[in-house]
Amino acid sequence: MFRNTLSRSPKCIVSRSSVSAARTFSVTRHHRSEQLAQIGSLNVFTEEKEMIRETVRRFATEVVQPKVREMDENEQMDTSIIQGLFQQGLMGFETASIHGGSESSFTSTIIAIEELAKVDPSVSVLCDVHNTLVNTVLRKYGNEEQKDKWLSLLSTEKAGNLGSFCLSEPASGSDAFALQTKASKVGNDYVLNGTKMWITNSYEAEVFLIFANINPAKGYKGITCFIATKDMGIEIAKKEQKLGIRASSTCTLNFDNVKIPKENIIGGEGKGYKIAIEILNEGCIGIAAQMLGLAQGAFSLSVPYTYTRTQFGQPIGNFQGIRKLLTYNAARRKENGLPFVKEVAMAKWYASKVAESVSGKAIEWMGGTGFTRETGVEKFWRDSKIGAIYEGTSNIQLSTIAKFIQKEYSP
Ligand SMILES: Cc1cc2nc3c(=O)[nH]c(=O)nc-3n(C[C@H](O)[C@H](O)[C@H](O)COP(=O)(O)OP(=O)(O)OC[C@H]3O[C@@H](n4cnc5c(N)ncnc54)[C@H](O)[C@@H]3O)c2cc1C
């Protein structure tokens, strides 16, 4: 049902104007504003894009939503969701129709990622990696034979092959180009040996873009991008147990003499570094969209509750805004040494905030390891949430503070 809507969509509009805008940004202010006008408002989307948003919204609420909790608890993506994404034409957004794609735009992809994340960030990242990383590498750097062969596998419902992007390794995360996976030429093939880590979609994927070095003596200039299928001998090893996006698979992959034909090199020997940099630069926009959708999803889920839950004879939503303003005022007063009860309230409210913030930072400091449940650092973050709840919730602390301020300032 949704598929028809998407496949009727006209060809890309935003990308064309974006490209011409980029060319003229360096000219005059007048030209710049003309070009910005051509790109269009950030708040108003074309009918095509609104249609895509509505299509994805329906898919997310009708098909994904009922499975979200179960998938998170089982740490497993439901394969029917992946099939559904293919059926609806959401797995080949920018891919040409001759390859089974929707021939839509990058902005439409971003809209879809955002809409999916409002309901489930795991489904969102699955769609994001497949479209903005895997498909884009093939569309941009693949030759015609490669596009014919691989893009239809990655776009059509019939083939339904999910893609993975394999760059990170145990010893190379932020420093991605220190990767150690090696590809040695043997006749007309390359033989890959090494290990990749943190690979999204890899548990369910059939198609893998793999970055390996064909000449370590040349450093990053030896990095080359290969395309391979699981049945070539890729071992899907450890599946991570994670703090979040638990339905999205993240695995370690082992390559033990995996033979890949040389025609499976994408973009030429030694071009993997350039490909990875360019693709990840634009891929980040997808992750930003995922985070935006996630925030909107959390907001829409929680705010209605505050208008139905009553405490002290009125909806708790009525307490929020005014208390916040009073608290800023109370913080200023604290610096001047006001009485004990209010200071305790302030200390607890503030300490629980700091605990949440610092333990969240600690996860980031440990990179991907912090995001798994292996070290326990994520437990501190989960545990910090209780600080805003027991022995007087944060809102109650704010109320206490507000009462003191009211007493001090009212005539
Ligand atoms: C759920 C998940 C999914 C992922 N999916 C994929 C995927 O599909 N494909 C893929 O290839 N990779 C994937 N990754 C890997 C991801 O890109 C890396 O985790 C990330 O690049 C960070 O690397 P790291 O975990 O090794 O942390 P590290 O690089 O070890 O970083 C640890 C800390 O040191 C800091 N740090 C490191 N270098 C510097 C510096 N120069 N300056 C300042 N601070 C620095 C970091 O900011 C971080 O705070 C995924 C990771 C996770 C957790």
The ligand as an SDF file (V2000), in Angstrom:
LIG
                    3D

 53 58  0  0  0  0  0  0  0  0999 V2000
   25.9330    0.6650   18.4650 C   0  0  0  0  0  0  0  0  0  0  0  0
   27.1000    0.9170   17.5570 C   0  0  0  0  0  0  0  0  0  0  0  0
   26.9560    0.7570   16.1780 C   0  0  0  0  0  0  0  0  0  0  0  0
   28.0560    0.9680   15.3370 C   0  0  0  0  0  0  0  0  0  0  0  0
   27.9230    0.7330   13.9920 N   0  0  0  0  0  0  0  0  0  0  0  0
   29.0300    0.7640   13.2020 C   0  0  0  0  0  0  0  0  0  0  0  0
   28.9610    0.3390   11.8260 C   0  0  0  0  0  0  0  0  0  0  0  0
   27.8820   -0.0290   11.3180 O   0  0  0  0  0  0  0  0  0  0  0  0
   30.0910    0.3390   11.1010 N   0  0  0  0  0  0  0  0  0  0  0  0
   31.2940    0.7330   11.6180 C   0  0  0  0  0  0  0  0  0  0  0  0
   32.2800    0.6990   10.9020 O   0  0  0  0  0  0  0  0  0  0  0  0
   31.4050    1.1420   12.9140 N   0  0  0  0  0  0  0  0  0  0  0  0
   30.3030    1.1610   13.7190 C   0  0  0  0  0  0  0  0  0  0  0  0
   30.3960    1.5510   15.0360 N   0  0  0  0  0  0  0  0  0  0  0  0
   31.6810    1.9770   15.5740 C   0  0  0  0  0  0  0  0  0  0  0  0
   31.7190    3.4530   15.9360 C   0  0  0  0  0  0  0  0  0  0  0  0
   31.8470    4.2230   14.7770 O   0  0  0  0  0  0  0  0  0  0  0  0
   32.8440    3.6250   16.9480 C   0  0  0  0  0  0  0  0  0  0  0  0
   32.4030    3.0820   18.1780 O   0  0  0  0  0  0  0  0  0  0  0  0
   33.2650    5.0610   17.1070 C   0  0  0  0  0  0  0  0  0  0  0  0
   33.9320    5.4680   15.9640 O   0  0  0  0  0  0  0  0  0  0  0  0
   34.1410    5.2670   18.3220 C   0  0  0  0  0  0  0  0  0  0  0  0
   35.1900    4.3570   18.3240 O   0  0  0  0  0  0  0  0  0  0  0  0
   35.5490    3.5080   19.6460 P   0  0  0  0  0  0  0  0  0  0  0  0
   34.3010    2.9140   20.1510 O   0  0  0  0  0  0  0  0  0  0  0  0
   36.6480    2.6120   19.3140 O   0  0  0  0  0  0  0  0  0  0  0  0
   36.0080    4.6060   20.6800 O   0  0  0  0  0  0  0  0  0  0  0  0
   37.4650    5.2620   20.7730 P   0  0  0  0  0  0  0  0  0  0  0  0
   37.8880    5.7300   19.4370 O   0  0  0  0  0  0  0  0  0  0  0  0
   38.3710    4.3580   21.5020 O   0  0  0  0  0  0  0  0  0  0  0  0
   37.1420    6.5440   21.6510 O   0  0  0  0  0  0  0  0  0  0  0  0
   37.0180    6.5190   23.0760 C   0  0  0  0  0  0  0  0  0  0  0  0
   36.9480    7.9790   23.5630 C   0  0  0  0  0  0  0  0  0  0  0  0
   38.1470    8.6800   23.1970 O   0  0  0  0  0  0  0  0  0  0  0  0
   37.8190    9.8580   22.4960 C   0  0  0  0  0  0  0  0  0  0  0  0
   38.8210   10.1480   21.4840 N   0  0  0  0  0  0  0  0  0  0  0  0
   39.4090    9.2820   20.6220 C   0  0  0  0  0  0  0  0  0  0  0  0
   40.2300    9.9370   19.8330 N   0  0  0  0  0  0  0  0  0  0  0  0
   40.1650   11.2430   20.1700 C   0  0  0  0  0  0  0  0  0  0  0  0
   40.7800   12.4370   19.6960 C   0  0  0  0  0  0  0  0  0  0  0  0
   41.6290   12.4320   18.7070 N   0  0  0  0  0  0  0  0  0  0  0  0
   40.4440   13.6110   20.2710 N   0  0  0  0  0  0  0  0  0  0  0  0
   39.5690   13.6580   21.3000 C   0  0  0  0  0  0  0  0  0  0  0  0
   38.9530   12.5600   21.7890 N   0  0  0  0  0  0  0  0  0  0  0  0
   39.2570   11.3840   21.2360 C   0  0  0  0  0  0  0  0  0  0  0  0
   36.4810    9.5720   21.8580 C   0  0  0  0  0  0  0  0  0  0  0  0
   35.7360   10.7650   21.5540 O   0  0  0  0  0  0  0  0  0  0  0  0
   35.7920    8.7700   22.9370 C   0  0  0  0  0  0  0  0  0  0  0  0
   35.2340    9.6330   23.8880 O   0  0  0  0  0  0  0  0  0  0  0  0
   29.3020    1.3840   15.8910 C   0  0  0  0  0  0  0  0  0  0  0  0
   29.4180    1.5640   17.2690 C   0  0  0  0  0  0  0  0  0  0  0  0
   28.3550    1.3160   18.1020 C   0  0  0  0  0  0  0  0  0  0  0  0
   28.5240    1.4910   19.5900 C   0  0  0  0  0  0  0  0  0  0  0  0
  1  2  1  0
  2  3  1  0
  2 52  2  0
  3  4  2  0
  4  5  1  0
  4 50  1  0
  5  6  2  0
  6  7  1  0
  6 13  1  0
  7  8  2  0
  7  9  1  0
  9 10  1  0
 10 11  2  0
 10 12  1  0
 12 13  2  0
 13 14  1  0
 14 15  1  0
 14 50  1  0
 15 16  1  0
 16 17  1  0
 16 18  1  0
 18 19  1  0
 18 20  1  0
 20 21  1  0
 20 22  1  0
 22 23  1  0
 23 24  1  0
 24 25  2  0
 24 26  1  0
 24 27  1  0
 27 28  1  0
 28 29  2  0
 28 30  1  0
 28 31  1  0
 31 32  1  0
 32 33  1  0
 33 34  1  0
 33 48  1  0
 34 35  1  0
 35 36  1  0
 35 46  1  0
 36 37  1  0
 36 45  1  0
 37 38  2  0
 38 39  1  0
 39 40  1  0
 39 45  2  0
 40 41  1  0
 40 42  2  0
 42 43  1  0
 43 44  2  0
 44 45  1  0
 46 47  1  0
 46 48  1  0
 48 49  1  0
 50 51  2  0
 51 52  1  0
 52 53  1  0
M  END
$$$$
